[in-house]
Amino acid sequence: VKIFDIEELKTIIDKQLGVKGVIGNCEYTTDHKRNHFLKSTEDQWQDEYRIFWPITEPKQITLPKGIAASIKLKI
């Protein structure tokens, strides 16, 4: 999926969840420490950018049309 405006996506989800998400690039480490933005160097090929919402219960959200588009990967 290609997201056209990540900040807009975050704002839409923040409002529906009633919680502000934390946004940022993942960092990678060789030791055992991990968190939502710290992963193993074995995952570094993913070059991830994440949004994390500190909620504990599942919640359903609705995204508006046009916020993203499906893309086909060339493998």
C-alpha positions in Angstrom: 0.0 0.0 0.0 1.2 3.5 -0.8 0.1 6.1 1.7 -0.1 9.5 0.1 0.1 11.6 3.3 1.4 9.9 6.5 0.7 12.9 8.7 -2.9 13.0 7.5 -3.3 9.3 8.1 -1.9 9.7 11.6 -4.3 12.6 12.3 -7.3 10.6 11.1 -6.4 7.6 13.3 -5.5 9.8 16.3 -9.0 11.3 16.2 -10.8 8.0 15.9 -8.7 6.3 18.7 -8.7 9.4 21.0 -5.0 8.9 21.5 -2.0 10.6 19.9 0.3 8.2 18.0 4.1 8.3 18.1 5.7 8.4 14.7 9.3 7.7 13.6 11.9 5.6 11.8 12.9 2.3 13.3 16.4 1.9 14.5 18.3 -1.4 14.5 20.5 -3.1 17.1 22.6 -6.2 17.5 21.7 -6.7 21.2 18.6 -8.1 22.9 16.9 -4.8 23.6 13.7 -4.1 21.6 10.8 -1.6 21.5 8.3 -0.4 19.0 11.0 1.5 17.2 14.1 -0.6 18.0 14.5 -3.9 16.1 17.2 -6.4 15.3 19.8 -5.6 12.6 18.4 -8.7 10.8 15.3 -6.6 10.0 17.3 -3.6 8.8 16.5 -4.4 5.1 12.9 -3.4 5.9 13.9 0.3 6.5 10.7 0.8 8.5 8.8 4.0 9.4 6.2 3.3 12.0 3.3 4.8 13.9 2.5 3.4 17.3 -0.6 4.1 19.3 -0.4 3.3 23.1 -3.8 1.4 23.4 -4.5 -1.9 25.0 -7.9 -2.8 23.6 -8.6 -3.6 19.9 -10.5 -0.7 18.2 -12.0 -0.4 14.7 -11.3 2.6 12.6 -12.5 3.8 9.2 -10.2 5.3 6.6 -11.5 7.6 3.9 -11.1 6.8 0.3 -8.1 8.3 -1.4 -5.8 8.1 1.6 -3.8 5.2 0.0 -3.5 3.1 -3.1 -2.6 -0.5 -3.7 0.6 -1.1 -5.5 2.1 -4.2 -7.1 5.6 -5.3 -6.1 8.0 -6.4 -8.8 9.7 -9.5 -7.6 
